[in-house]
Amino acid sequence: MTVNTLDADGGGAAGSWILACDYCNWTTLDIDVEFDKPTNVFAQVVKLKQDRIGRTTSRRSPEIEEPLDAPPPVDPAAKFDALKAFYKSQLSSTTPTNPLMSPSGEFNYNSPSSLARIMNLYTGTGTYGKKTPSKPSNMRESADPSEGLALVDPEEDQAAIRKMQARGWQGTASTTQQTDQVHPVRFLDDLWPVPTLLRTKRAKRCRACRHILVKPETKIQSTRYKLKLTANNYVPSLTLKPLRGASVAPVNLESLPPSKPIQFLLLVKNPLFVPIKVTLATPAQTPGRFPSTVTMLCPQFEVGANIDVWDDALGGEGGARSGRAVKGKAGNGQAEGRIAEAGKVWDGGGNWTTVVVEVVCARIHAPEGALEEDEDVLEIPVFVRTEYEAEVTVTHARGDTAKEKRELAYWCVLGIGRIGKT
């Protein structure tokens, strides 16, 4: 979730702030929670939650008939603190005093008397024989709510049943929402934002060369990485879109016409800062019970280096400003009266290149219900091979760096759409 301001002018930290989820459009306004500042949100959440639960007269919904003498809600954190203080006092009163224990409850090994007692345990001097262990006295349980005792009140269950009848299934928290909360809840208005769980920071190595791929920083409050060599930074991205134009009929990806040639544009983007040579290979027919024909019009081509950081933000227009030839925007898919030719790229500029892929979908002859799940989905396996030159450090020569030819090859699957039934 992100922290957003309620001020129209996006004012400073003096305004009101809320937590908002960009996925489900939920905000803390749904539970009447606002924050005074955008930082230290978790501490503000804990304080607001304690203030709301600590009120003896809670706000009641008019459609829910609750008795006036219904017990006020109990803060689980306060109950835990009461239990902790009670059992700590019981342990201190029933457990015999340890001579090595300091008044603060920690072991003290620095004093000479403590060291002498420890030496006597190993040398046998001072006391002879074994002491009869004293039987510890029984420790009582909590007997009062101030000591953390939670009494079962049947009226709480009746109030929960009436609340469920009034709000229905829509006002009840799901199983996932209940498990994500720190303390058990039943209704949506009892949900509170949960802080991000702490995770172990682990470095990962490559199984083949044992090179460190990911290494986070050791600072607890830091979320950055010292090394982060992910595949997105090295593997070219492939995007497939239908070829559009005035002379080309629009293509419905949910129902691809069978037995008709359809042309797609394959957009290849280079994330590296050096130019690469790309070789694409596809089988003549896709695997499966209903094979479709695939033709790659230009299987070998070059892609420029990613030297302009504004290319991605401007959609390829930055290449024209830096002096590189650009025929159009990256992946616009417009035919503009052109005809695809074998062995020639369709468009290119900056760190991207588009080539044409022609597909003839198979004709599916199967009765209703005879197809397996997603058997009519058209997927094309593609073998990608890239070559580029990288700078490496040379120690035995006078020069500091030298260029080394490297190669990267992998298989991938491009999903297009569903084949229409005849």
N, C-alpha and C positions, 0 to 999 in steps of 0.2 A: 504494500500500500504506500501511497505517496502523501505528503503533507501539503495541503492547499490552503490558501487564504480565502476568507470570505469577503474581503474588501474588493470593491469594484476596480479600484486603481492599483491593486496589487501592492498595498502599502507595506510599511515596514513591520518589525516584530511587535509593534504595539497593538495590532489588530487581533481578530479572532482567527483561529486555525482549526482545521479538521483533517481527519484521515479519510482518504478516498481510495476505493479499489477501481482501477481502470478496467477490470475484466467484467465484474458484475454490477458496477455503478453503485455499490454500497458505500455509504459515508457514515461517519459517527453522528451525523445529525439524526439518523434513524433511531438512535438511542439517547438523543438529547445530550450529546457530549461535545464540548468545544474546548479548545486549548488556548492558553494565553500566549504561548511562544512556540516556534517550530522546532525547538531543540529540547532534549530530555523529555521525550514524549512518554516513555514508559513510567517515569516517576509521576508525571501528571495523571496518567491513567490509574495508577495505584491509589493516588490521593483522592481522585474523584470517586473511585469505586468504594473506598472506605467511607467517604462522606455520605454516599448514597445509601449504603447498607446500614450505616450507623444511625440513620434517622429512625426515630421511634414511630413516627406517624408517616407511613409510606403513602404515596399517591395511589389511589385505587381507581380502576376502570369502572365507569358507570354501568356497563353491561354485565359486570361480574358481581354477584351478591356474596360478599365475604362478611363474616361476623366481625363486630367491632372489637372483640377481645382476641382477635387472631394474633399469634405471637409474631413479634418483629423478626425480620431476617437476621441471621447470625453470620458474622464475617468469618469465613474459614481460617483466614490468617490469624485473627484474634483468638480463635479456638485453639489453633496449633500453638500459639505463644503461651496460652494459659496451661496447656498440657505439658509443654516443655519446661516451664517454670515449676510446675507441680512435681514432675518426676525428678527434676534436678534436685529439688529440696528433699525428696524422699531418698534418693541415692546417697546424698551427703549425710543424712541422719542414720541410715541403716548400714551403710558400708563402713567397715573399720578404717580408721585413718591410716594412710600409707605413709611411712616415714620418708619416702622419697618424693612425696607429692608436695608441691608448693601451695600456699594459700589460694593462688589464682586458679588451681586445678591442673597445672602442668607439672611434668616431672622435672625435678631440680637435681642435676648431676654435678653442679659446680661447687657446692659447699663441701668442706672437708668431712663433715659428719656423714653426708650421704655417700661419699667415696669410701669411707671406713666401713659403713654397713655393707656396701657392695663387695668389698674385699673379704669381709667376714663370711659372706655367702659362699665364696669359692675356697677360702683357706680353711674353713672349719673352726677358726679361733673364736672364742667368745662364748658360744652356746654349743652344747653337745646334745646329740640326739635330735629327734624330730619333734616338733611341736604339734600338739593335737589341734587340728584346724577347728576354729570356733564356728559354730553353726550360725549362719546369718539369720537375722530376724526377718520376719515376714514384712513385706512392704504392702501397704494398703493401696487401694485404688482411689481414683478421684470420686468425691461424693457431693460435689457442688458445682453448679455451672461456672463459678469463678475459677474452679480448678480444671476446667475443660470438659466437664461431664455434659454429654449431649443426650437429652431425654427425648424419647419417641413420643411425639404428640399426634394422636389420630386426626386432629383438626387440620394439620398440615396436608395430609393426604386428601381430605375432603376439599380443602381449598384448591389443591392442584387439580382435582377432578373437575370442579366447577370452572376453573380457568381453561381447562382443555375443552370442555363443552362449549364455552363462549367463544374461544378463538379458533377452534378447529385444528385441522392438520396443518394449515398454513402458518399458524403461530407457534408450532412445536418445532424445536430444534432437531435436526437430523442426527443420525448416528455419527457421521463424520464431524459435525460441528460439536457434538458432545465430547468426543474423544480428543479434539484439538484444544479444548479448554483445560485450564489448570485444575479447576474444581468442577464437579458435576453440575450440569444445568439441565433445564427441561424446556424452556421457552426461548423464543427469539429475543425478547427484550432483556433476557439475562446474559446474552452474549457480550463479551468484551474483547477488544483487540488484544491479541497474544503477542508477546515479543518474539523476535527471531531466535530460534533455538541455536545454541552454541554447537559448533561442529569441530571435529578434530582436524587440525591442519596437517595434511600429509603430502609429501612429495611423491611424484610418480615418475617412473623410469620406463624407457622403451624396452620391450621384451627382447628385441633383436640386438640392438647396439648398446643397451644399458645407459643411454643418454638421458639426462634429466629433462623431462617434458614440462612438468608443472612443479613449481616450488613456491609456496606462499611465504609471505613475510612472517617472522616469528612474533611480532608484536600482537598482543591480544586484541587491541582495539583497531587494528589495521585489517582491511579486506583486500589489499593489493597483493600482487604476485611479483616475486623477483624474476621468475622465469615462467612463461606461459606460451609454449609452442604447440598451439592447437592446430587441428587440420584446417580450420577456416582460414588460417594465415598462409597456407601453402597450397591447398588443393583448389584448382579453378572451379568456379561455380557454373552450373549448367541450368539454363532456364528454357523451356519449350513453350512457344506460343503459336497460335494459328496465323497464317499469312493472310492479311486483309488487304482489300483493294476494291476499286470500282468494278473490275472484271472478275473478281473472285467472289463466289457465293459465301455468305457467312456460315460458319461452322458451329454447330451445337455440340459442345463437348459431352453433354449428357446423352446424346443419341447420334453417334458418328455414322454417316451413311456407309453401308458396306459396298464393296466392289467398285469403289470410286476413288481415284487418286486425290489425296488431300496433302497439301504442302504446309509444313510448319517451319518456323524460324527457331533455330537453336542458338541461344545467346551464351557465349563463353566469356567469362570475366577472369582476368588475371590478377590475383592479389599480390603477386611478387613485384619487386622493384626492378626486375630485369625482364626483357622480352623472352617469350617461351615459344617453342614449336609444339603444336598439338597434332596428334594423330588419333582419329576416331575410327572405331570398328564396330559394326553391328552385324548380327546374323541376318541372312537373307530373309528368314521368316522367324517370327516370334515363337517361342516355345508354348506348348499348350495344345488343347484339343482343337482349337480354331485358330490356326496360324495366320498372321497378317504379314504382308510383304513390306519390307522397310528398305529404303534406298537413301544412302548418304551421298548427296551430290558433290560435296567437297570434303573428303575425309582428312586432308592434310592442309594445314594453314598455320600462320603465325599470329600471335597476339602481342600487342605492345606492352611496355612496362607500365606499372602503376606509379608514375612519377609525379602526377598532379593530384594532390589530395582533394581538390575541389571537383574532380570528375564525377565521383559518385553523388555528391550533393547537387550538382547541376545537371545530372542526367546525361553526361557526355558532352555538353556544350563547352566545358572547360578546355577540351582538347583543341577546339578551334582557336581559342584565345592564346594558347601556348604555341601555336604554329603547326600543330599536327593536322593532317587531313582528316576531316570528319564528314561523312556523307549524310548522316541523320542522327537522330537521338537513339540511344542504346535501346534496342528491343522494341521499337515502335510498331513493327509488324506491318507497315504500309507497303503495298506492292507498287503503287503509282505508275502503273502501265509497264513495269519491267517484267522480264521473263527470266526465270532462274536457269542458269547454265551450269553444266557439269564441270567440275574442277575450279570453279570461281566462288569466292566468298560473296555473300549477299551485301554485307555492309560491315564497317569497322571504323574504329577511331579510339584514340586513347588506349585504355587497357581492356577493350572489349571487341569482339568480332562475332558476327552472325553468319550462319550457314543454313542452307535449305535442306530439310529432311522430308522426303516424300513417302507417304504411307498409304497403302491400299488395305483397308480393313476387310477381314474375312466375313463371309456370309454365315450367319448362325442359323442352323436348322435344328431346332430343339423345341419340344413341346413345353408348355407352361409348367414350371416346377422341376424340369429335368436338369436345369443348370445348377452347378454348384455355386457356393458363395463367391461373388466377385469373379466369376469365370468369364463374364463378358467385359471385364475391364481390360483396356489396351495398355500394356506396359512393354517398353522397349529396353532390353539390356544393351548397354553401351560400354565398350572397353576404351578407356581414356589413357593415353600415353603422352607425357610431356617431357620435353628436354629443355634445359636452360643451363647457363653458366653462372656459377657462384664463386665468390671470392673466398679463398682460404688462406690461412696464415702459413707461411713457409719459414722454417727456422734455419735450415741448412744453407739457404741461398742468401744473397745480399738483399734482395727485395723483401719487403715485409709481407706483401700479399701476392697471390697468383690466382688465376681463374681455373676452375675445375668444372668439367662437364658433368652434370648430374641428370638423373632420369627418375621419373615418377610414373607409375602405372597402377591402375586400379579399375575395378568393375563397378558400375552403378546402374540403377534402373530408373528410367524416366516414365512417369505415369502421365497419360494423355487424357483419357476419358472412357466412356462406355460405348460399346458398339451397339448401334440400333438393331432391333430384331425385325426380320422380314416376315 
